[in-house]
């Protein structure tokens, strides 16, 4: 039962982190004038800069990856506990 609570908490925290980052990046996208690639992912991760270019992204790549890792760990724990209960 403890693994279910831990897995659900990790999955919920990862989901909240990722959703907040995606929502904030989508709101910020309307102010971007220049970007490389997808506007949303540029706002989250940014891109390489050359010369005197200013950094217009939010630089939230590390927290986004951390949220994704938390989500995946929670799902793995819930899946393992689900299949252990059936045996």
C-alpha positions in Angstrom: 0.0 0.0 0.0 2.9 2.4 0.7 4.2 1.9 -2.8 0.9 2.9 -4.3 0.8 6.1 -2.2 4.4 6.9 -3.2 3.8 6.1 -6.8 0.7 8.2 -7.0 2.4 11.1 -5.2 5.3 11.0 -7.6 3.1 10.8 -10.7 0.9 13.7 -9.4 3.9 15.9 -8.7 5.5 15.2 -12.1 2.2 15.9 -13.8 1.7 19.2 -12.0 5.3 20.3 -12.7 5.0 19.5 -16.4 1.6 21.0 -16.8 2.6 24.3 -15.1 5.7 24.6 -17.3 3.7 23.9 -20.5 1.0 26.4 -19.5 3.5 29.1 -18.6 5.4 28.5 -21.8 2.3 28.7 -23.9 1.3 32.0 -22.3 4.9 33.3 -22.8 4.9 32.2 -26.5 2.7 35.1 -27.5 5.5 37.6 -26.6 8.2 35.8 -28.6 9.4 37.6 -31.7 12.2 35.3 -32.9 12.7 31.6 -32.2 14.2 28.4 -33.6 12.0 25.4 -34.2 8.8 25.0 -32.4 7.7 28.1 -30.5 6.5 26.2 -27.4 9.6 24.0 -27.0 11.9 27.0 -27.7 10.2 28.8 -24.8 10.8 25.8 -22.5 14.2 24.6 -23.5 15.8 27.5 -25.5 18.4 27.1 -28.2 22.1 27.7 -28.8 23.0 31.4 -29.1 25.5 32.9 -31.5 27.2 36.2 -30.9 25.2 38.9 -29.1 21.8 37.3 -29.3 19.7 37.6 -26.2 18.2 34.7 -24.5 14.4 34.9 -25.0 13.4 31.5 -23.6 12.3 30.6 -20.1 15.1 28.1 -19.6 12.8 25.6 -17.9 14.3 22.5 -19.5 15.8 21.0 -16.3 12.6 21.3 -14.2 10.6 19.9 -17.2 12.9 16.9 -17.5 12.7 16.4 -13.7 8.9 16.5 -13.8 8.9 14.0 -16.6 11.3 11.7 -14.6 9.1 12.0 -11.5 6.0 11.1 -13.6 7.6 8.1 -15.2 8.9 6.8 -11.8 5.5 7.1 -10.3 3.9 5.2 -13.2 6.6 2.5 -13.0 5.9 2.1 -9.2 2.2 2.0 -9.8 2.6 -0.6 -12.5 4.9 -2.8 -10.5 2.5 -2.7 -7.5 -0.5 -3.4 -9.7 1.1 -6.6 -11.1 2.4 -7.7 -7.7 -1.1 -7.5 -6.2 -2.4 -9.9 -8.9 0.0 -12.7 -7.9 
